[in-house]
């Protein structure tokens, strides 16, 4: 099984780059959509499509390759607190994005899919609140990804 380790490690690292790299572009896409409200719905749909087609499937793939690496190397999880913490952060982040962030993004897409009513003087307060929630969720997710990478690379001994 020693021959399997480098391939699994390659898939795990490459999967992380492809899955989580785009997450750090979402704030740029969102800011550009915010500066051009006529394109805000498109920008939100682009971010959502990237999330659904790349980030989520490959984030799940990360879990699969991670478990395979643990099995192939025979790592004792109880003896590696850094890995346990990284796994917990991964589960929290995936769960948050699946159950909270994605439905919020879908709601923003729905709210911005039709033109505003005549005489509207700006976006409705509910929409602005959802956008702030998405921004905070994005910062949370980005921070969690950075923490997981730090744990996986540095492997701190507690």
C-alpha positions in Angstrom: 0.0 0.0 0.0 3.1 2.3 0.2 2.7 3.0 -3.5 -0.8 4.4 -2.9 0.3 7.1 -0.4 1.9 9.6 -2.9 -1.1 9.3 -5.2 -3.6 9.9 -2.4 -1.5 12.8 -1.1 -1.4 14.3 -4.6 -5.2 14.0 -5.0 -5.7 15.5 -1.5 -3.5 18.5 -2.1 -4.5 19.1 -5.7 -8.2 18.7 -4.6 -7.7 21.3 -1.9 -6.2 23.8 -4.3 -9.0 23.4 -6.9 -11.8 23.2 -4.3 -10.9 26.0 -2.0 -8.9 28.4 -4.2 -12.0 29.9 -5.8 -13.5 30.6 -2.3 -10.9 33.4 -2.0 -12.2 34.9 -5.3 -15.8 35.1 -4.0 -15.3 38.4 -2.2 -13.9 40.0 -5.3 -16.9 38.8 -7.4 -19.3 40.0 -4.7 -17.7 43.4 -4.5 -17.8 43.9 -8.2 -21.5 42.8 -8.3 -22.2 45.3 -5.5 -20.6 48.1 -7.4 -22.7 47.3 -10.5 -26.1 46.4 -9.1 -27.4 45.6 -12.6 -24.9 42.7 -12.5 -25.3 41.7 -8.9 -27.6 38.7 -9.6 -25.2 37.4 -12.2 -22.2 37.8 -9.9 -24.1 35.9 -7.2 -25.1 33.2 -9.6 -21.5 32.8 -10.8 -20.3 32.4 -7.2 -23.1 29.9 -6.5 -22.3 27.9 -9.6 -18.6 27.7 -8.7 -19.6 26.6 -5.3 -22.1 23.9 -6.4 -20.0 22.6 -9.3 -16.5 22.8 -7.9 -16.2 23.7 -4.2 -18.8 21.3 -2.7 -18.0 18.2 -4.7 -14.3 18.6 -4.3 -14.7 19.5 -0.6 -16.4 16.1 -0.1 -13.6 14.6 -2.2 -11.2 16.1 0.4 -12.9 14.2 3.1 -12.7 10.9 1.1 -9.0 11.3 0.3 -8.3 12.4 3.9 -9.9 9.3 5.3 -8.0 7.2 2.7 -4.7 8.8 3.7 -5.4 8.0 7.4 -6.2 4.4 6.6 -3.1 4.0 4.3 -0.7 5.5 6.8 -2.3 4.0 9.8 -2.3 7.3 11.7 -3.6 7.0 15.3 -6.1 9.9 15.4 -6.0 10.0 19.2 -2.3 10.6 19.1 -2.7 13.5 16.6 -4.7 16.3 18.1 -3.9 18.6 15.2 -5.6 16.2 12.8 -8.6 15.8 15.0 -9.0 19.6 15.3 -8.6 19.9 11.5 -11.3 17.3 10.9 -13.7 19.0 13.3 -13.1 22.4 11.6 -13.6 20.7 8.2 -17.0 19.2 9.3 -18.1 22.5 10.9 -17.2 24.4 7.7 -18.8 22.0 5.3 -21.9 21.9 7.4 -22.1 25.7 7.8 -21.8 26.2 4.1 -24.2 23.5 3.1 -27.0 24.3 5.7 -26.6 28.1 6.2 -24.5 29.8 3.5 -25.9 28.1 0.4 -29.6 28.6 1.3 -28.8 32.3 2.1 -27.1 32.7 -1.3 -30.1 31.0 -3.0 -32.4 33.5 -1.2 -30.4 36.4 -2.5 -30.5 35.0 -6.1 -34.3 34.7 -5.8 -34.7 38.2 -4.4 -32.5 39.7 -7.2 -33.9 37.7 -10.1 -36.7 40.3 -10.8 -36.3 44.0 -11.3 -37.2 46.2 -8.3 -40.7 47.6 -8.1 -41.3 51.0 -9.6 -40.3 53.8 -7.3 -38.0 51.7 -5.2 -35.3 53.9 -3.8 -32.8 51.1 -3.1 -32.5 47.5 -2.2 -34.8 46.2 0.5 -33.4 46.0 4.0 -33.9 42.2 4.0 -31.6 41.8 1.0 -28.9 44.0 2.6 -29.1 41.9 5.7 -28.7 38.7 3.7 -25.8 40.1 1.9 -24.1 41.0 5.2 -24.8 37.5 6.4 -23.2 36.0 3.3 -20.2 38.3 3.7 -19.7 37.2 7.4 -20.2 33.6 6.4 -17.6 33.9 3.7 -15.1 35.4 6.1 -15.8 32.6 8.6 -15.3 30.0 5.8 -12.1 31.6 4.6 -10.7 31.7 8.2 -11.6 28.1 8.8 -9.9 27.0 5.5 -6.7 28.9 6.6 -6.8 27.3 10.0 -7.2 23.9 8.5 -4.3 24.4 6.2 -2.1 25.7 9.0 -2.9 22.6 11.0 -2.3 20.3 8.1 1.0 21.9 7.1 2.5 22.8 10.5 1.1 19.8 12.5 1.5 21.5 15.8 2.3 19.3 18.8 0.0 20.0 21.8 
